[in-house]
Amino acid sequence: MNKNIFTSKFLPILLAALLASSATAYGMLLWHYKNPAYVVLSEDEAKAYENKVGKKFNPEYAITFDKNSVDFENIQKYNEVKRLLNGYYYEEVNQNDMLEGSIAGMVDSLKDPYTVYFTKEQMKVFDENTTGSYVGIGVSLNMDEEGLLTIVEAFPESPAKDVGMMSGDKIVKVDNEDVTTIRDQDYIISKIKGEENTKVKITVFRPSEGTYLDFDIIRKKIKIENITSEVMDGNIGYIKINMFDSEIAKYFGNHLNGLVDKNIKGLIIDLRDNPGGDYNEVCAIADRLLPEGLIVYTEDKLGNRSERRSDSTELNMPLVILVNGYSASASEILSGAVKDHDKGTLIGTKTFGKGLVQAVQKLEDGSGLKVTVARYFTPSGVCIHKEGIEPDIVIELDEKYSNLSVSQVPREDDVQLKKALEVIHGQID
């Protein structure tokens, strides 16, 4: 080949191609190091999106992962599984359901039972449980060993109580639909709930009488009875807190003031079977009981510390806190603070041991995320997660009540409560 021809014609073309390739490679490398994420979207999908909406694909409308933390093979696998499900699953695949399942799976992968994704429906139920009110008939329920939804308690002044429903009644039909084969408790409850002032027909089997009974009940807004109080032995106040809902501090103050007006000389706070609840609410209650000082502090994964402190106002009378193995989270914040400040006596059995703090974020579509954000520590610096709090006086209920809630234990057999009364009397007599 003539050297002049090669130099004048082919060499410039070759150099241009090499420069273009180098520029492309350099651009890809530059993008790789500057772009913080992989986009889980193929080119075909991006083009399909552009054709559908009539505008350029926007990377904001994408699922992204940090490329320094995620293997690209997993990104490819994600798309491959999605493609296989779309192509071969025997029924039509709902893309939104599949994506929502991916979100739930992402949360489940953390293997933290307290970090939970809620669908819109589940978030609604969660809101009802934590705000302390809902529309229904006013009962607490539990599945028995045979899988029958059983009434544990009909709340005072509730529609269920008014029509004569009783503890132990087993729900067999809702609006004439047999529910005895349904094992999903929440599904049956969703059928019982409804709009305020509408009617629901409940058929129960009452074992004590061996009969079936029909009840036509008008649904009402129910205030969940998360707190009750009374005076025992003439001068000892008793407050039972079932859960720290988002209104509980206000109601606790009302109950405590009512007992003080009755000239009580000591106070028992029953936190047995209390699974916890609102962090701010339990801190407000602790503030009412404790002297000035630290109530609790939290630390996140970066070591950031946040403290909650009480003011100088405190309860000036003997105090007992009742706890058991189901007293968890917020219950342990209150119990731990009372114990560390030597403000009262803890009686019962070792607490559950949940020393994690969750935050709840409601998402734009009504779904939500409850995520563990920190650990909490008692004033003495102890994180009780998976450890629990040992009571000052350990005393067990009779073994025959081991599978029952505290509310189902007859007062005359409640040796923990009897011990609490004995301790209070010993300090005031």
C-alpha positions in Angstrom: 0.0 0.0 0.0 1.2 3.5 -0.8 2.5 5.1 2.4 1.1 8.5 1.4 -2.4 7.1 0.9 -2.3 5.4 4.4 -1.0 8.5 6.0 -3.4 10.8 4.4 -6.6 8.7 4.4 -6.6 5.8 6.7 -4.5 7.1 9.6 -6.8 10.1 10.4 -9.8 7.7 10.4 -8.1 5.3 12.7 -7.0 8.1 15.0 -10.6 9.5 15.1 -12.0 6.1 15.9 -9.4 5.6 18.7 -10.1 9.0 20.1 -13.9 8.4 20.0 -13.5 5.1 21.8 -11.2 6.6 24.4 -13.6 9.4 25.0 -16.5 7.0 25.4 -14.5 4.8 27.7 -13.3 7.8 29.7 -16.8 9.1 29.9 -18.1 5.7 31.2 -15.4 5.5 33.8 -16.1 9.1 34.8 -19.8 8.3 35.1 -19.0 5.2 37.0 -17.0 7.0 39.7 -19.2 10.1 39.9 -22.6 8.4 39.7 -23.4 7.0 43.2 -25.9 4.4 42.1 -26.9 1.7 39.7 -30.3 2.2 38.0 -32.4 -0.9 38.0 -33.8 -0.3 34.6 -32.8 -1.7 31.2 -32.4 0.5 28.1 -35.5 -1.1 26.6 -37.5 -0.2 29.7 -36.2 3.3 29.7 -37.2 3.7 26.0 -40.6 2.1 26.6 -41.1 4.6 29.4 -40.1 7.5 27.2 -42.5 6.3 24.5 -45.3 5.9 27.0 -45.1 9.3 28.7 -43.7 11.2 25.8 -40.7 12.7 27.5 -37.1 11.9 28.3 -36.5 9.3 31.0 -35.8 10.9 34.3 -33.4 9.0 36.6 -35.4 10.2 39.6 -38.1 7.7 38.5 -35.8 4.7 39.2 -34.7 2.3 41.8 -31.1 3.1 42.7 -28.4 1.4 44.9 -25.0 2.5 46.0 -22.6 0.9 43.5 -19.9 0.6 46.1 -22.2 -1.5 48.3 -24.1 -3.6 45.8 -22.7 -6.3 43.4 -23.8 -5.5 39.8 -24.6 -9.3 39.5 -27.4 -8.7 42.0 -28.8 -5.9 39.9 -28.8 -8.2 36.9 -30.4 -10.9 38.9 -33.2 -8.6 40.0 -34.1 -7.7 36.5 -33.8 -11.4 35.4 -36.1 -12.6 38.1 -38.6 -9.8 37.2 -38.4 -10.8 33.5 -38.9 -14.5 34.3 -41.9 -13.8 36.5 -43.5 -11.6 33.9 -42.9 -14.1 31.2 -43.6 -17.4 32.8 -45.8 -17.0 35.8 -49.1 -18.8 35.0 -51.3 -15.7 35.9 -51.1 -12.1 35.0 -48.5 -10.3 37.1 -49.5 -7.1 38.9 -46.4 -4.9 38.6 -47.4 -2.7 41.5 -48.0 -5.7 43.8 -44.6 -7.1 42.8 -42.9 -3.8 43.5 -44.6 -3.5 46.8 -43.5 -7.0 47.6 -39.9 -6.0 46.8 -40.2 -3.1 49.3 -41.5 -5.5 52.0 -38.7 -7.9 51.2 -36.1 -5.2 51.5 -37.3 -4.4 55.0 -37.6 -8.1 56.0 -34.0 -8.6 54.9 -32.8 -6.7 58.0 -34.1 -9.5 60.1 -35.3 -7.0 62.7 -38.8 -7.9 64.0 -39.3 -4.3 65.0 -38.6 -2.8 61.6 -41.7 -3.3 59.6 -43.2 -2.1 56.3 -47.0 -1.4 56.5 -49.3 -1.4 53.4 -52.0 1.3 53.4 -54.4 -1.1 55.1 -51.9 -2.2 57.7 -50.9 1.4 58.4 -54.6 2.3 59.0 -54.8 -0.5 61.6 -51.5 0.6 63.2 -52.8 4.2 63.5 -56.0 2.9 65.2 -54.0 0.9 67.7 -51.7 3.7 68.6 -54.2 6.6 68.7 -56.4 4.7 71.1 -59.6 4.8 69.1 -61.4 3.0 66.2 -64.9 2.2 65.0 -66.2 -1.2 66.0 -68.0 -3.1 68.7 -65.6 -2.7 71.6 -64.0 -6.1 72.4 -60.5 -7.5 72.8 -60.1 -10.8 70.9 -57.8 -13.7 70.7 -57.6 -16.9 68.7 -58.1 -20.0 70.8 -56.4 -23.4 70.3 -59.1 -24.5 67.9 -58.7 -21.4 65.8 -61.9 -19.7 66.9 -61.9 -16.0 67.5 -62.7 -15.6 71.2 -63.8 -12.6 73.2 -61.3 -11.9 76.0 -63.1 -8.9 77.3 -66.1 -6.7 76.3 -65.1 -3.1 77.1 -67.2 -1.2 79.7 -70.0 0.9 78.1 -69.2 -0.6 74.6 -71.8 -1.7 72.0 -70.7 -5.3 72.7 -71.1 -5.0 76.4 -74.5 -3.3 76.0 -76.0 -6.2 74.0 -74.7 -8.8 76.4 -71.5 -10.3 74.8 -69.3 -12.0 77.4 -65.7 -13.1 77.9 -65.4 -16.6 76.4 -67.9 -16.1 73.6 -66.6 -17.6 70.4 -67.4 -15.7 67.1 -68.7 -18.1 64.5 -70.4 -15.8 62.0 -70.2 -12.2 60.9 -73.2 -10.9 58.9 -74.2 -14.6 58.5 -70.9 -15.6 56.9 -69.2 -18.6 58.6 -65.8 -17.5 59.9 -64.9 -20.7 61.8 -62.5 -21.8 59.0 -60.7 -18.5 58.7 -57.4 -18.4 60.6 -56.5 -14.8 59.8 -57.6 -12.9 62.9 -57.1 -9.5 61.3 -59.4 -10.5 58.4 -62.3 -11.4 60.7 -61.7 -8.2 62.7 -61.8 -6.1 59.5 -65.3 -7.6 58.8 -66.5 -6.7 62.3 -65.2 -3.1 62.0 -66.9 -0.6 59.7 -68.4 2.8 59.4 -69.8 4.5 62.5 -73.5 3.9 63.2 -73.8 0.9 60.8 -75.1 -2.5 61.9 -73.2 -5.8 62.1 -74.6 -9.1 63.0 -72.4 -11.3 65.2 -73.2 -15.0 65.9 -71.3 -16.5 68.9 -71.1 -19.8 70.6 -71.2 -19.5 74.4 -69.5 -22.6 75.9 -70.8 -21.9 79.4 -74.4 -22.4 78.2 -73.8 -24.6 75.2 -75.9 -22.3 73.0 -75.5 -20.1 69.9 -76.6 -16.5 70.2 -77.1 -13.7 67.6 -76.3 -10.1 68.3 -77.3 -7.1 66.2 -74.8 -4.4 67.1 -74.4 -0.8 66.0 -70.8 0.1 65.5 -69.5 3.1 67.4 -66.2 4.9 67.8 -64.4 3.0 70.6 -61.9 4.5 73.0 -59.6 1.7 73.7 -59.3 1.2 77.5 -55.6 1.4 77.8 -55.7 2.8 81.3 -57.9 2.1 84.4 -57.6 3.1 88.0 -59.1 2.5 91.5 -58.5 2.8 95.2 -57.5 -0.4 97.0 -57.4 -1.1 100.7 -58.9 2.3 101.4 -55.8 4.5 100.7 -53.6 2.9 98.0 -54.0 4.0 94.4 -53.8 1.5 91.6 -53.3 2.4 87.9 -53.2 -0.3 85.2 -51.6 0.8 81.8 -52.3 -1.7 79.0 -50.3 0.2 76.3 -48.6 3.6 76.0 -50.8 5.0 73.2 -50.5 8.6 71.8 -52.9 10.0 74.4 -51.9 8.0 77.5 -49.9 10.7 79.4 -52.9 13.0 79.5 -55.2 10.2 80.8 -52.5 9.1 83.2 -52.5 12.6 84.7 -56.2 12.7 85.0 -56.3 9.3 86.7 -53.5 10.2 89.1 -55.0 13.5 90.0 -58.3 11.8 90.7 -56.6 9.3 93.0 -54.7 12.1 94.8 -58.0 13.9 95.4 -59.1 10.7 97.2 -56.2 11.1 99.6 -54.2 8.0 98.6 -51.0 7.4 100.6 -49.2 5.1 98.0 -49.4 4.2 94.4 -49.2 0.9 92.4 -48.6 1.2 88.6 -49.3 -2.1 86.8 -47.3 -2.5 83.6 -47.7 -6.3 83.3 -48.5 -7.5 79.8 -47.8 -3.9 78.5 -45.8 -4.2 75.2 -44.8 -0.6 75.1 -45.8 2.2 72.8 -45.2 5.9 72.4 -41.7 7.0 73.5 -42.7 10.6 74.2 -45.8 9.6 76.2 -43.9 7.3 78.6 -41.3 10.0 79.1 -44.0 12.5 80.0 -45.4 10.0 82.6 -41.9 9.4 84.0 -41.5 13.1 84.3 -44.5 13.3 86.6 -43.1 10.6 88.9 -39.4 11.2 89.1 -37.2 13.9 90.7 -35.1 16.2 88.5 -32.7 14.2 86.4 -32.2 11.8 83.5 -35.1 9.6 82.5 -33.6 7.8 79.5 -31.1 8.4 76.7 -30.8 7.0 73.2 -27.8 6.5 70.9 -27.9 5.9 67.1 -25.4 4.1 65.0 -23.3 7.2 64.7 -23.1 7.6 68.4 -25.4 10.6 68.5 -26.9 10.8 72.0 -30.3 12.3 72.8 -31.5 12.7 76.4 -34.9 13.0 78.0 -34.9 14.6 81.5 -37.5 15.2 84.2 -38.1 18.5 86.0 -38.2 18.9 89.8 -41.9 18.0 90.2 -42.2 14.5 91.5 -44.6 12.1 93.2 -44.0 12.2 96.9 -45.5 8.9 98.1 -44.5 5.2 98.1 -44.5 3.7 94.7 -44.6 0.1 93.3 -44.2 -0.9 89.7 -45.6 -4.3 88.7 -43.8 -6.0 85.7 -43.6 -9.4 84.0 -42.1 -11.0 81.0 -44.4 -9.2 78.6 -43.5 -5.7 80.0 -41.5 -4.3 77.1 -40.0 -1.3 75.5 -41.7 1.8 76.9 -42.7 -0.2 80.0 -39.0 -0.9 80.6 -38.1 2.8 80.1 -40.5 3.7 83.0 -39.4 0.7 85.1 -35.7 1.3 84.6 -35.9 5.0 85.4 -37.9 4.3 88.6 -35.4 1.7 89.6 -32.3 3.7 88.8 -33.6 6.7 90.7 -34.6 4.5 93.6 -38.0 6.1 93.4 -40.0 2.9 93.9 -40.0 -0.9 94.2 -40.3 -3.2 91.1 -42.3 -6.4 91.8 -43.0 -9.4 89.5 -40.8 -11.2 87.1 -38.0 -10.1 84.7 -39.1 -7.8 81.9 -39.0 -8.7 78.2 -35.8 -6.9 77.2 -36.5 -4.6 74.3 -34.2 -1.7 74.3 -34.7 -0.4 70.8 -36.3 2.8 69.6 -38.5 2.9 66.5 -39.6 5.9 64.4 -42.7 5.7 62.3 -42.8 7.4 58.9 -46.0 7.6 57.0 -45.4 7.5 53.2 -47.2 9.6 50.6 -49.6 6.9 49.5 -50.8 6.1 53.0 -48.4 3.2 53.6 -45.7 3.4 56.3 -42.4 2.3 57.7 -41.6 1.6 61.3 -37.8 1.5 61.6 -35.4 0.9 64.5 -33.3 4.1 64.7 -31.5 3.8 68.0 -30.9 1.9 71.3 -32.0 3.3 74.6 -30.3 3.3 77.9 -31.5 3.6 81.5 -30.1 6.5 83.6 -27.3 4.3 84.9 -26.2 3.6 81.3 -27.6 0.1 80.9 -29.0 -1.1 77.6 -31.5 -3.7 78.5 -32.1 -5.0 75.0 -32.2 -8.9 75.2 -31.4 -8.6 78.9 -34.5 -7.2 80.6 -34.9 -5.6 84.0 -34.8 -7.8 87.2 -37.4 -6.7 89.7 -36.4 -5.8 93.3 -38.8 -8.5 94.5 -39.2 -11.5 92.2 -42.5 -13.4 92.6 -44.3 -15.7 90.1 -48.0 -16.2 89.6 -49.4 -19.7 90.0 -48.4 -21.9 87.1 -52.1 -22.5 86.2 -52.2 -18.9 85.1 -49.1 -19.0 82.9 -51.0 -18.9 79.6 -53.5 -16.3 80.7 -53.3 -12.5 80.6 -53.1 -10.7 83.9 -56.6 -9.4 83.4 -57.9 -12.9 83.6 -56.2 -13.8 86.9 -58.7 -13.6 89.8 -57.7 -10.8 92.3 -57.7 -13.3 95.1 -55.0 -15.3 93.3 -52.9 -12.4 92.1 -49.9 -12.8 94.5 -47.9 -10.1 92.7 -50.6 -7.5 93.4 -50.9 -8.8 97.0 -47.2 -8.3 97.5 -47.4 -4.8 96.1 -50.1 -3.9 98.5 -48.0 -5.4 101.4 -44.9 -3.4 100.4 -46.9 -0.1 100.2 -48.6 -0.8 103.6 -45.2 -1.5 105.1 -44.0 2.0 104.1 -47.1 4.0 105.1 -48.2 2.2 108.3 
